Amino acid sequence: MTRLNWTERAAELAGHYQRFRVSERILLTGHSHQAWPDCAREAQLNAFDDAAEWVDDKWSRAFEQADRVREEYRCRLGDSSGELVLGPNTQELLVRWLSALPLTEKPRLVTTDGEFHSMRRLLDRLDETAIEVHKVPAEPVATLASRLSDAVDDRTAAVLCSMVMFQSGAIVPHLDQLGADLRRKEVPLLIDAYHAVNIVPVSLDDLNLGDAFVVGGGYKYCQLGEGNCFLRVPRDCNWRPIVTGWFAEFATLDQAPDGSVQYGSGRWAFEGSTYDATSHYRAARVFEFFNEQQLDAATLRAINLAQLRCLLDALKTYDWPDDIQLPDDNLESRGGFLVIRTSRASELVRRLREHDVYADARADSLRLGPAPYVTETQLLKAAEVLHSVV
């Protein structure tokens, strides 16, 4: 994407985010939480109006919104065969998924030491029990897939890893080979795609990952706000999670009871219970906005890479002390944000905020993530402000 194209596009898009005041402050938190377009507010009001008009009969309308959200996610995952369970957060969906694993017969899980907190904390707590959680070092990421495969033994119930590492931004290569290896070993794979959806083009079909489970959500690059996470389930999955909601019975209403807890196949086995449908109204409308603006994953990736290049080039025009380590130039191997290594990361986040520049930190990683409404002028200003506070 040319400089003229993305700069004009960003300035144009900023006009759709007036309530979040994206032109008045520099929001470099696109990798963590993005602003909502103004149309999201209208959708939230529509959810209220439907509830007021239809009372408990609102659910047919709410389920229509949920179906639209599922379909949009499937498109962004390049997935023609899976089914999606929606949930308020990935932690809740992970709990249901973990509860379906045969951990008494296979009390071992393989993961990395670079997973996001929602997964990491659950696995760390399991590791305090009779379940062994084996963590493979996330670096070097080039060999991570093969090292995960090598760590599997006959006691392993599942492998869990990210598609894009949340702390470094590194894209994990060779997930297709990992999927093939685990298929031969009959070990299920769960992929955390939160930092890939709608910013790094994904095609589960092309990767031949139709039998993989995938979690993710829309708080980051989809601009959906809270309450819009998903678990992608293979269509013919016949698992029986212990943590099960009464919505899972919808698929078995025509079955004669046999005294056991009955489950549908695919996503139905993992369905939850009554929820706040407002988030799906908002998500469906925001996805519609993305489609109206022709912002598919490939376009968003092109805008993002141009923004990252602009920001990195601006940072490189300044002299930096030894404790500030800028990222290298290989932007195509990373997700939607830059990582600056510094022991002062948290302090710099606070100092930047004093100048209306929003960023975040994870340990020694200062993370700077533009969103499509961030302009070239704002990126150049952010580099100047960061240098001044350093």
N, C-alpha and C positions, 0 to 999 in steps of 0.2 A: 504494500500500500504506500503510495507516495506521500510525502510530507504534507502537500497541499490537501490531499484527500482526507487524511486523518485529522488534521488540525481543524479543517472546516467542519468535519463530521462531529468532532467533540464539542465545538462551540454551538452547533445546532442542537445536539442532544441535551446540552446543559439547560436549555429552555424548558425541557420536560420534567425538570427536577427542582422546581422553584421552592417547594415546601421544605426540602432538605438543604436549601441554600448552598448548592454546590458551587455557585459562582462567588460566594462570599468567603469561603474557606477552602483549603486545599485538602481534599479527602484522599489520602494515599493508603486507605484501608480496604482497597478493593478485593484483596485476598482474604479478608476477614469478614467484613460486612459492607455491602454496597448500599448506596442510597436507593430508595424506592421511587419510581416515577410517580408523578402526581396522580395518574389514573388509579393507582393502588388505593387511594383514599375513597374514591368513588365505589370501588369494589367492596371495601369494608362496609360502607353505608348500605350497599345492596344486600349484604348478608344480614344486616340488622332489619332492613325492610322486609326481606323474605320471612325472617323469624316472626316479625310483628304481624304480617299478613297471614301466614300459614300455620303458625304455632308449631305443633309437633308434626304437622304434615310437611314441614320444610325439608325433611330429609331427602326426599326424591330430588329436589333441586340441589341440595348440597352434594349428593352423590354424583350428580351431573358435573359439578365443578371438579370433584375429585377425579372423575374419569378423564376430564380434559387435562388435568395436571399429569396424570399417569402417562397419557399419550405424548405429551410434550417431553417428558423425561425420556421416554423410550426413543423418541426421535433423536434427542441429544446424546443418547448412548449408542446410537447405531444398532439398535436391538430389535430384531424381527421376531424373536421367539420367546422372550421372557415375559414375566408378569411382575407387576410392581405393587408392593404393599406400601402404603403411606403411613407416616408416623410423625409425632411432634419433634422428635430428635433421633439421631442415630444411636444414642445410648440405649433407648428403649427397644429399638429394633434389634440391636446387637444382643440384648438380653434374651429376647425371644429366640433368636437364631442359636445362640450358645446353648439354650435350654433344650434344643432338639438334637444336640450332638450326643453320641454314645460314649460319654466321658467315663462311665464306669468300666466299660470294656477297653476303651482306648484313652487313657488319662493323660494325654500329652497334646499340647498345641504348639505350633511353630509360627513365629511372627518376627518382627524386626524391633530394633531398639529405637526406631524413629517414628512410631505411630502416634496419632493424635490422642489427646487425653481421654476422650470418651472410650476409646478402645483400650488404651494403655492401662487406665485405672482398673477396669474390669478384669483384664488379664493379670495384672499384678495381684489383685485380691484372690483370684483363682490360684495363683502360684503359691499362696499361703496355705492352701488346702492340699489335698492329695493329688491335685492336678498339677502336672509339670508344664510350665510355660517356657519354651526354649526361644531365646531372642538371638537372632542373627544380626550382626552389625549392619546398619543400613549403608555404610560406606565401605568400599567403593560401590556406588550404585550400579556401575556397569556390570558387575558380576553378581548383583543381589539375587536375581531370579534363580540362577544356577545354585547359589549357596543355600537358598531356601529349599530348593528341591533336594539337595544333598542332605539336608538336616532331617528329612522325613524318615521315620522308621515304622515298624509294624505296630507301634503303640500310638501313632499320631492320628488324632481325630480330625484335624483340619489345619490348613495354613491360612494366615490372615496377613495381608500387606496392603500398602497404599499404592495407588497409581502415580501420584505426585506427592513427594515427601513434604509435610507441612512446614518443617523448620528450614530446610535448605531450598525448597522449591524444585528439587531435582526430579525429572521425569524418570520413572523406573522403566528401563527397556526390557524386552524379551519376556513380557508377561504371557505372550502366546506360547512360548516354549515352556514356561512354568505350568501353564494350563495343560499342555500336552503331557508333560511329565507326571503331573498329579492325576490325570485321567488314567494313565497306565497303572498308577499305584493305587487307584480307587480311593483317593483322599480328596475331599472337597476343598475348594478355594473360595475365600471371601476377599474381595477387593474393596478398599476404601477409595472411592472416586470423587470425594468431595472437592478436592483441589483440581480436578480435571473437567468436571461437568460445566459446559458452556464457556470454557476458556481454552482448553486443549482438545482439539477434535478427537472424538473417541468413536470407534466402531467395534462393538463386541462381535458383530458378524465377521468383520475382516480378521479379527484376532482369533476367531474360532473359539470364543469363550461362552458359548451358549449354555454350558453346564456350570458356569461360575455364578456365585452369589455376589452382589454388588450393593454397597451402601453409599449414600451420598445425600445431598440436600441443596436447597436453594438460597440459603442465607448469604452466600458469598457471591458467586459470579452470575447467578440468575436473578438477583435483586428481589427475591420473593419474601424476604423477612422471615420471622420465626415460624415454626410449626409446619415446615414443608420438607421433611426428609423422606427417604424411600429406602426400601430393601428390594432389590431385584432378585427374583426367584425363578429358577428353571421351570418351565411350564409343566413338566411331568414329575416334579418333585413330590414325593409322598412322605415327607417327614412329619413327625408328631411332636411339636414343641411342648414342653411342660408348662411354660408361661404362655397361656392361650386366652384370648379374649372371646367374648360371646359373639362378636361379629363373625368369627370363624365358623359358627353354626349355620350361617346363611347358605352355605354351599351344601348342607346336608339335610335341609328341611324335608326333602322328599324321601329320605332314607328311613327305613324302619329301625327303631332303636334296638340295639343288641346288648345293652348293659355296659358298653364301653364308651369312652369319650371319642366321638367321631370327628373326622377331619375331612375337608375337601382337599383337592390336589393343588399344586402350584401355590400361588400367593394366598389362597384361602386358608391354608393351614396356619399362616402367620398373621392373620388379621387381628386387630385389637378390639377396642371397645368405643363407647361414646366419646366424642372429641369435640373441640371447638372448630366448627366448619368455617369460621371467618378466614382462616389462613388459606383455605383452598379457593375461596372467592378471590382473594387478593392475588394468589399465585396464578390462577387461570387468566385473570385480566392482565397481569404483567407479562406472562408468556404471549398473550395476544398482542401486547404493545411491542415486544421484541419482534414478532412476526411482521407487524405493520411497518416497523423501522428496518426490516430486512437485516436484522442482527442475528444471523445464525452463528454457530460456533466458529466456522472458518473466518467469517468477517470479524468477529470479536477477537479472534487470535491475531489477525493481521493488525487490527488497531492496537492491541495490547503490545505486540512486539515492537511496533513503531514507537509507542510511548516509552517502553523500557529502553529502547535504543536512545531516544531523546534524553531521558533522565540520566542514563549511564554516561552518555557523552558529556552532558552538562557537569556531572560530578567529577569527571576526569579532567576538567579544565582547572580544577583547584588543587592546591597542595594540601596533603593530609598528613597528620602525625602518624607515627608508626603503629599506634594502637587502633587505627581505622583501616580495615581491609576491604577494599571495593571488590565486587564480584568480577569474574572474568567476562570475556566478550561472547561466550557461547550461550546466547540467550535462547536459542532454539531447543536446547536440552533442558530447559527449566519451564516451570509453570508461569503463572501470571504476576510474579512479583520479584523484586530484587532483594538480595540479602547482603547487608553490610555487617561484617564480623567486628565486634568491639565489645570489650568488657563494660562499656558505658551505655549499652543498648537501652536499658530501662530509663536511665537518667536522660538520655537524648530524647526519648519519647515525651517525657514531661516538658523538656525545654522546647521542643518543637511545638507542642500544644499551646504554649504561651504566645506563639506567633501564628496560631490558627492553621498549623500544618499537622494533620492527623496521621500517625503511623502507629506501629505496635512493635513489641519485642518478645522474643522467645529465647530465654537464656542470653547467650552472647550474640544473638541474631537480631539486628535491627531490620525490620521488614517494611519495604516500601512498595505498595501495590496500587497502580493507577486503575481507574475504571473508565469506561468509554466516554464519560462526560467530563473528564479532566483534560484541560486544554494545555497546549504547549507553553503558554505564558505561565500557567500555574506550575508546571514541571520545572521550568527554569528558575522560578521563584523558590520552589522547594529546595532545589540544590543550593541556591544562594543562602537560604535560611539555615540549612543543615550545616554548611561550612561555617557560618557565623557562630552558631551555638557550640560547635566543636571547638 
